[in-house]
Amino acid sequence: MCLIIVGFIALYFGAEWLVKGASEIAIKMGISPLVVGLTVVAFGTSTPELLVCLEANADGHPDVALGNIIGSNICNIALILGIAAVMKPIEIHRQIIRREMPILIAVTMGFIGMLWNGSVSQIEGGVLFLCVVTYVVVSIVQSRKEQGRDDYGEFSAGEVAAVQQSGAKKSAISVVFILVGLGVLKFGSEWLVEGGENVATAMGIEEAIIALFLFAFGTSLPELATSIVAVRKGEGDIITGNAIGSCIFNILAVIGITAMVKPIAQGEIELLDKMVMLGVTVGIFFFMWSRMRLNRIEGVILLVGYAVYCVVRYNIG
């Protein structure tokens, strides 16, 4: 259990440092807050999932890899957005409704389709990775065109000035944060996977259950921390962009890269898990689309739904 706790701590701080460094560089490039959330922050907070999946799949535990991603996506939408909405209603950017949510629904359905034959092949992983590269490039190019290089959108004048005045020295520090964050994440993922395997063996619990809940929650801590801070600052774009962007990255980048290294077998992942992932994805789309915001009642519905899923899934084993 100690390894799991230490692994969680390492993943949390590693992701924080990675996001800090990458976000500062993104601001200097003139990328909008929404796109920073959808790409830079989303990728940074999805890095724990990536390293855990690579480690688990390489060690012969593919159901841990899949369970981590499916559980993380459910957690990002139902738990994290639920908590954020209960804390404070979230205004939804039109781009989320018009582009990101349809993309997430499409990639979720495609991912489930790939699992229909029991695994994600290396070719399918390559297709997913190509999709995420295209998604990132298009998002950044569109943002730069819409805002212009010197327009920093919703970042405060103080934040922009602080980044601009720091120059090359600040950029070098940002790169150090990125590299240190990646290193800490690497060790954290190894400790977490090893600790989870030990707990599953000692308690006689399926590894898929450990991955769907314990690993999923642990690797989603960066998203949760980012969302709580964003709620306090009133940055709705960062909240939704981070959660939805992380879900997109989890499937396209994390599953894509992991499958390219080694095909991922389905293992002990149940149809229920995949259907719940699709259900909360479609459900959050309708919540957002109905009033262009997430209110507290909808947040409570998401949290209750997540709790029910946890109880039902644990009981069916």
Protein Blocks (a to p, Z undefined) as FASTA:
>chain_A
ZZmmmmmmmmmmmmmmmmmmmmmmmmmnopafklmmmmmmmmmmmmmmmmmmmmmmmnop
aklmmmmmmmmmmmmmmmmmmmmmmmpccdddfklmmmmmmmmmmmmmmmmmmmmnopac
fklmmmmmmmmmmmmmmmmmmmmmmnopmlghjacfklmmmmmmnmmmlmmmmmmmmmmm
mmmmmmmmmmmmmmmmmmmmmnopafklmmmmmmmmmmmmmmmmmmmmmmmnopaklmmm
mmmmmmmmmmmmmmmmmmmmpccdfkjacfklmmmmmmmmmmmmmmmmmnopacfklmmm
mmmmmmmmmmmmmmnZZ
